[in-house]
Amino acid sequence: MNRTEWTQWLEDSLVDFRLDDRERRFMQSELSDLTLSEEDRAFLRNYSFKLAKNHTQEKADADAILRWLERVIKVLDNVRANQTSDIASSWFSPGRSCARGIIEQLKLARNTIDICVFTIADDELTKHVLQAHQRGVAVRVVTDNDKMFDTGSDIEYLARKGVPVKIDTTPNHMHHKFAIFDNKRLINGSFNWTRSASRYNQEDITLTDDKRFIQSFSRQFESLWQKFPCHQPELVKE
């Protein structure tokens, strides 16, 4: 719903001077599914106060209008509380702290792991990606074709082990470096999933459970997953 639709919905909900449970549940559900910015939230809050003020000036039931306003504001506050982050950690390289942060999330994942990285060339990270796949976690990898056949690349190996992989085969690069775990936690940053990134490079990654970021990155992952072709690994003769 856009702002025009929301303002109309608020006006309609105030016709009977009450926000009933059905309307409250609808409002909370709809807003929770959106990546609601602070600007949007402020707009809805201010418009609710404006509606309440206008109806009060028209000699309507002030107590009923106040109860309606209180319920609307409570929904907005609940949505904001649900969309803020309880987890916020950052790691830096050189050193293994970035890799350890990724490995911890690979171990914690129980349902899904969506990995969107330029390349994977760190045997320890690869081991834990494969272990997650083998214990039944739905792992998907989106990557780029530029480095996948370089010495040390593990993309082909993961594909042969049954991990679904999609490749950007265009002349341009799929240069993201993020991963989403159980659709609840996001790791993102400059850190390439390679040994050299740990050993030599000045890199960073950040972990968050902020739903606004997770929803945005999930949409980007799904867009790329639909766009790129599925990689068929080469057959290896025994």
Phi, psi and omega in degrees: 000139176267181184297321179299317179293322180291320178297321177295320180296317179297318179298317180294323182290341182267358181303317180263012177061032176204146173257097184286174185298322179296316179294320180297315180296320178298313182298314182294318181295314182295316182289328180293331180278351180264156168272083189278118179282164177297327178294317178295318180296318178296321179299312181296319178298311183295321180292325178296317177296321179297315178299314181299318180296315182297318180291325178294320179294337178274013176068027175284177182294102186296320181296318180294319179295320179297319178295320176301313182297318180300320181290321178297313181295324178296320177298314180299320179292321179295318179297317179297317180298322181287339184260357177276164188263133171262339181248128178205104180225150177226146177227158185223155174236163014293160185114173187262010184294321178297313180298318179296323177297319178294315182300320179301316180290325175298321179289324184284336185298138182240336186237307185220148170222119176249115184249127181230093187222154182297321178197164172232118182214042176231111188301327180290317176297316179301318180302317183283329172299314180294320178298321177297314177301317184288336177270007172103003175287136178281098182263134173230142180233128169248129183212186184249155182275351190294321186248001192291338179254010173291155175301128180098346179292137182253005183298310180298320179299313179297319179297319178295333179276002175100004177284124178297126183230133172239142191240134169282107182259011180283169177294346180267182186244138166272096193254011178296158171218077178218162177212145181240130185244120179056021183056026183233337183225142183235133169246132182208145177167191183279346189295119171281146182277063183227161178293321182294329178297324178284321188280322193235328194274151168274104185227171178209154166218153178230138177254134177213154171246018180294118185298330181296318178288318182299317179297318181295313180291327177296319177298319179295318179299312182298324178297315179290323180298322178285331187280319189267153180284154177284134181277129175258113183293151177291143177286133180254122180287134179287000000 
